[in-house]
Amino acid sequence: MENYLEINRNSWNAKVEPHLKSDFYFVEDFINGRTSLNSIELALLGDVKGKEILHLQCHFGQDSISLSRMGAKVTGIDLSDKAIAAAKDLAQKCGAPTEFIVSDLYGLPNVLDQKFDIVFTSYGVIGWLPDLEKWAEVISHFLKPGGKFVFVEFHPMVWMFDDDFTFVKYNYFNEKAIVETYEGTYANREAGIKQEYVMWNHPTSDVLNSLLRENLQLISFDEYDWSPYGCFQHNDEFEKGKYRIPQFGNKVPHVFSLVAEKLSNELE
């Protein structure tokens, strides 16, 4: 899939306008001060005041701006030029000094020359990437020695099933590209858009091993039997802001998180 970047950029560009208007992204409340960060990542990030943070695959920047509001110096990057344009507009409306750059993740070292205290990315991100070895290389490249990578993602278990979660449709392992066409979006299933996209499933072992090979030491790894987002075809909000897929209940992980630290390298 040599043209996957173009296909996915078009797909995400198409999502921007309906997402800005959706309740899922609560833009008006966000401008008025509501954070977009959830309890899982807030606990992992801790006090970020004065920290330099790189936010990968930031969409239109709500988490980036939320981190800026917490006192961090934040740079957000995304493949979608329309998303980054919306992010800059949103930051201006919020009075946040957040920086935003249009770039695909793998090409970022060619356009950004800086090291960061924290690299952060979350929820529905690695499925758009074919190669986690390259992903980990980019993360390691941008971290200062002693810097931390903070990552929260939907569990690969979830991506094995059909949209109704009735049977195993996809391989748990990265067998091949998944090329499909989707109507609407997770934020608004009635949105009048139809998009082709290209994705890849990644087992947890690939995530962990790719980071370990890049001189990143695992500090924590956790799995959660709930998700902070009701973004699937079927959702059970069993507590405020906590969702489960009804067919699974609390029997399977919905989300996982990790923190890894960049070790010092005498050769650098």
N, C-alpha and C positions, 0 to 999 in steps of 0.2 A: 504493500500500500504506500507507494512513494508519494502519492498526493494526499495523504491523510491530513497533513497540516492545513491544506486549503479547504478540504471538506469540513474539518472540524472548526476552522475559523469561521466559515460561512454559517455553520450550525450555531455557534455561540453568538455570532453577530445577530442572527435572527432571534435569539432568546432575549436580548438585552431589553428591548422595549416592553414586551409582555412581563418580564421579570420586574422592571421598575414600577409597573402598575399593579403588581400582585400583592395580595395580603402576605404571602410567604416572606417577602422582603421588607414589608412595613416601612417604606421609605420615609413617609411623613413623620412617623414616630421616631425613626432613626435620626432624622435631621433635628428633631426636638430633644435628642439626647439619649435615646434608648441604645444600648449596646447590642451588637450582633453576635458577640462571643458567648459561648455556652459554658456551663459549669466545668465540663471536662477539660477544655483547653485553658480556661482561666486558672484552674488549679495547677496545671502543668507549667504554665508560663510564669506564674508568680508575679513579683514586682518587676515591671519592665521599665520603670521610670529611668530615662537617660540611656536606655539600651538602643543599639542600632539593630533594627530588625528587617530582614528580607522576607517578604510574603510572596510565595510562589503561587501562581494560578489563582489570582485574587478576584476574578470576575470584575464587578464594578466597585470593588474596594471597601465594602462595609467593614469587614474585619480589619483591614489595614487602617481605616480611619478610627475604628474603635481602639486599636492599639495606640494610635497617635493621641487620642483623648486620654489615655492612661499615662502619657508622658514619654512614650518611645519615639525614636526617630525612624520612621518607617518608609520603606520603598516597596511598592507593590508592582508585580509584573503579571501580564496576561497576554495570551495569544490574540485575543479579540481586540481589534482597534476600536470598535464601537463601545466595548465594555470599558476600555481605558479612558475614552472620551467622556463617558458617563461618570467614571470614577473621579476624574478631575473636576467635573461639574459638581458632583456630590461633595467632594472635599471642600470646594469653595463655599458651598451653601452651609457646610458645617463649621467653617472657619478652622479647618484642620490643615496643618502644613505637610500633609502626606505627599510623597513623590510617587509618580506612576510612570511605568515604561511599557511600551508595546514590544513584546518579544515572546517567541516560543521558548520553552524552558531550556532545551538543549543548546540554543543559540545565545543564551544570556551572557556567557563569558565574553562574547564578542562585542557586547554593547554596554556592559557595566563593569567598572574597575573599582571594586570596593570590597572590604571584608566586613563581616557582621558578627555581632554577639549572638544573635539568634536567627536561624532560618525556620520559618513557620509555613505549614501548609495543611489544609484540612478538608475533609468531606467531599468525596467524589472527584478526586484529583488524579490518582495514579492510573485509573482506567483509561485515560486519554493518552497514555505514554506507552510506546511499544517496548522500551528497553529500560529496565530499572537499574542496570549497571551504569548507564549514562546519567540517569537521574541522581544516583548517589554521588557520582563524580561531581556534578554541578553543586550539590549540597555541600560536599566537602570543600570544593574550590572556594566557596563564598564564606565559609566559617573561619573565624579567627581561632587559633589554638585555644582550647578551653571553652570555645563557643558551643552552643547547644542547638540541636535540631529537635523541634517540637512538631509532632505529627499526630493528627487524629483522622481516621478514615473509616468508611463503612467496611465491615468485615467481608472478606472474599466469600464466605459462606453464603451471604445474601445474593451475590451475583450469579450463583449457580442456577437459580430457579427462573421459571417463566414469570410474567408480570403478575399472575394470580397466585403464585407460590403454591402450585399444586403438583409440580413435577420438576425433576432436575433436567434443565434444558442445555446448560452450558458446562464446559469443562472447568473444574476448579483450577487447573493448571493453565499456563499460557501456551495453549496449543496453537492458536492462530488468531489473526485479526477477526473481530466480530463486526460485520458491516450490516447495518440495518437502517430502516427509515422509520421515523417516529412522528406522530402527530401530537400537537400540543407540547407542553413541557411539564416537568415535575412540579413547577411552581404554579402552573395554571393549565390543567389538562384540556380546557376549552379554548386555549389560545389558537388562533387561526393560522398556524404555521405547520409546515411539513418539512422535515429535515432528514437528510442522510447523515449518518455519523459513523465513525470508526473507533472501536474500543478494544481493549485487551484485558483479560482477567489475569490477576497476579496472585499466586499463593503467598501466604505469610512467610514461608521460607525464603522466597525470592526477595521480599522486602528486607528481612533481617540480614541475609547474607550479603546483599548488595551494599548495605551500610557498613557492615563489619569489614568488608574488603577495602573500604575507603578510609580506614583509620578512625572510624567512629565507634566509640565504646557505648554499648547499650546501658543506660541508667535505669530505665523502667520500661515495662511492657505490660499493658492491661487490656482485658476484654470486658465488654459491657453487654448485658442482656437487654439493652434498650438503645434507642436513638433519640437525639434531641430534635429530630426532624420527622414530621409526618409526611414524607415525600414519596412514599410508595403507593402502589395501587390500593393496598389495604393497610389501615393503620388503627391501632388501639391506643388511645391516650390514657394510660392507666394511672398516671399522675400528671399534674400540670407540667407541660413541656417535656414529657417523657413518653416515647411511643414504642410500641412493639408491633410486629407483624402477627396478627391474631392466630394464624395457623402455627406459629412457632412458640408463642408465649415467651416464657423466660427460659426456654430449653436450649436456645442456641445464641451465640454472640451476634449482635447487630452492628457493633462498632468496636474498633480497637484503637489504642493510643500507644505512643512510645516517645521516649526522650533519649537522645544519644548525644554524647559529648565528643567533640573533635580533640583527639590526642595531639600533643606536641610532636612534631617530626623534626629531628635534628637536621635532616637534609633540606628543609625548607629555608 
